[in-house]
Amino acid sequence: MDAHDVIVSPRISEKSMGNALGHQYTFVVHPSATKTQIRHAVETIFKVNVIMVNTINVRGKTRTVARRGTKTTGKQSDFKKAVVTLKAGQKIELGGVNYFEQ
């Protein structure tokens, strides 16, 4: 699997922004990616040193929508999330903009 196939997108949320101050960055990754594949992908794409990788399989939420007198249920997609801890003093910038420290 190629490095760009492993990392799907950065996970930009209020919690992930707060963790970026502690050198932890959150990414949505391919569901079958392992911790070593994630480590190598982050190191090759962003040119940083990774200390630790934690992964979480997140289940999609079930939603109920009532429309025109009928109830319909749906489900969001499941995804895999990786929290990557970098060496002290290093940071990740995406597209020239540091989304994690604003």
Contacts in CASP RR format, 6 or more apart in sequence:
PFRMAT RR
TARGET T0000
AUTHOR 0000-0000-0000
METHOD contacts of the structure
MODEL  1
MDAHDVIVSPRISEKSMGNALGHQYTFVVHPSATKTQIRHAVETIFKVNV
IMVNTINVRGKTRTVARRGTKTTGKQSDFKKAVVTLKAGQKIELGGVNYF
EQ
1 30 0 8 1.000
1 32 0 8 1.000
1 33 0 8 1.000
1 37 0 8 1.000
3 40 0 8 1.000
3 41 0 8 1.000
3 44 0 8 1.000
3 45 0 8 1.000
4 41 0 8 1.000
4 45 0 8 1.000
5 30 0 8 1.000
6 29 0 8 1.000
6 30 0 8 1.000
6 33 0 8 1.000
6 37 0 8 1.000
6 38 0 8 1.000
6 41 0 8 1.000
7 27 0 8 1.000
7 28 0 8 1.000
7 29 0 8 1.000
7 30 0 8 1.000
7 38 0 8 1.000
7 41 0 8 1.000
7 42 0 8 1.000
7 45 0 8 1.000
8 27 0 8 1.000
8 28 0 8 1.000
8 29 0 8 1.000
8 30 0 8 1.000
8 79 0 8 1.000
9 27 0 8 1.000
9 28 0 8 1.000
10 16 0 8 1.000
10 25 0 8 1.000
10 26 0 8 1.000
10 27 0 8 1.000
10 28 0 8 1.000
10 94 0 8 1.000
10 99 0 8 1.000
10 100 0 8 1.000
11 26 0 8 1.000
11 27 0 8 1.000
11 28 0 8 1.000
11 81 0 8 1.000
12 99 0 8 1.000
13 26 0 8 1.000
15 26 0 8 1.000
16 24 0 8 1.000
16 25 0 8 1.000
16 26 0 8 1.000
16 100 0 8 1.000
17 99 0 8 1.000
17 100 0 8 1.000
17 101 0 8 1.000
17 102 0 8 1.000
19 25 0 8 1.000
19 26 0 8 1.000
19 83 0 8 1.000
20 91 0 8 1.000
20 100 0 8 1.000
20 101 0 8 1.000
21 101 0 8 1.000
23 85 0 8 1.000
23 86 0 8 1.000
23 87 0 8 1.000
23 88 0 8 1.000
23 89 0 8 1.000
23 90 0 8 1.000
23 91 0 8 1.000
24 83 0 8 1.000
24 84 0 8 1.000
24 85 0 8 1.000
24 86 0 8 1.000
25 42 0 8 1.000
25 83 0 8 1.000
25 84 0 8 1.000
25 86 0 8 1.000
25 92 0 8 1.000
25 100 0 8 1.000
26 81 0 8 1.000
26 82 0 8 1.000
26 83 0 8 1.000
26 84 0 8 1.000
27 38 0 8 1.000
27 42 0 8 1.000
27 81 0 8 1.000
27 82 0 8 1.000
27 84 0 8 1.000
28 79 0 8 1.000
28 80 0 8 1.000
28 81 0 8 1.000
28 82 0 8 1.000
29 38 0 8 1.000
29 55 0 8 1.000
29 80 0 8 1.000
29 81 0 8 1.000
29 82 0 8 1.000
30 80 0 8 1.000
31 57 0 8 1.000
31 78 0 8 1.000
31 79 0 8 1.000
31 80 0 8 1.000
33 41 0 8 1.000
33 80 0 8 1.000
33 82 0 8 1.000
35 53 0 8 1.000
35 55 0 8 1.000
35 82 0 8 1.000
38 53 0 8 1.000
38 55 0 8 1.000
38 82 0 8 1.000
38 84 0 8 1.000
39 50 0 8 1.000
39 53 0 8 1.000
39 84 0 8 1.000
42 48 0 8 1.000
42 50 0 8 1.000
42 53 0 8 1.000
42 84 0 8 1.000
42 92 0 8 1.000
43 49 0 8 1.000
43 50 0 8 1.000
46 92 0 8 1.000
48 86 0 8 1.000
48 87 0 8 1.000
48 90 0 8 1.000
48 91 0 8 1.000
48 92 0 8 1.000
49 86 0 8 1.000
49 87 0 8 1.000
49 90 0 8 1.000
50 84 0 8 1.000
50 85 0 8 1.000
50 86 0 8 1.000
50 87 0 8 1.000
51 85 0 8 1.000
51 86 0 8 1.000
51 87 0 8 1.000
52 84 0 8 1.000
52 85 0 8 1.000
53 82 0 8 1.000
53 83 0 8 1.000
53 84 0 8 1.000
53 85 0 8 1.000
54 82 0 8 1.000
54 83 0 8 1.000
54 85 0 8 1.000
55 80 0 8 1.000
55 81 0 8 1.000
55 82 0 8 1.000
55 83 0 8 1.000
56 80 0 8 1.000
56 81 0 8 1.000
56 82 0 8 1.000
56 83 0 8 1.000
57 78 0 8 1.000
57 80 0 8 1.000
57 81 0 8 1.000
58 78 0 8 1.000
58 79 0 8 1.000
58 80 0 8 1.000
58 81 0 8 1.000
59 78 0 8 1.000
60 75 0 8 1.000
60 76 0 8 1.000
60 77 0 8 1.000
60 78 0 8 1.000
60 79 0 8 1.000
61 75 0 8 1.000
61 76 0 8 1.000
62 73 0 8 1.000
62 74 0 8 1.000
62 75 0 8 1.000
62 76 0 8 1.000
63 73 0 8 1.000
63 74 0 8 1.000
63 75 0 8 1.000
63 76 0 8 1.000
64 71 0 8 1.000
64 72 0 8 1.000
64 73 0 8 1.000
64 74 0 8 1.000
65 71 0 8 1.000
65 72 0 8 1.000
65 73 0 8 1.000
65 74 0 8 1.000
66 72 0 8 1.000
86 92 0 8 1.000
91 98 0 8 1.000
91 100 0 8 1.000
91 101 0 8 1.000
92 98 0 8 1.000
92 100 0 8 1.000
END
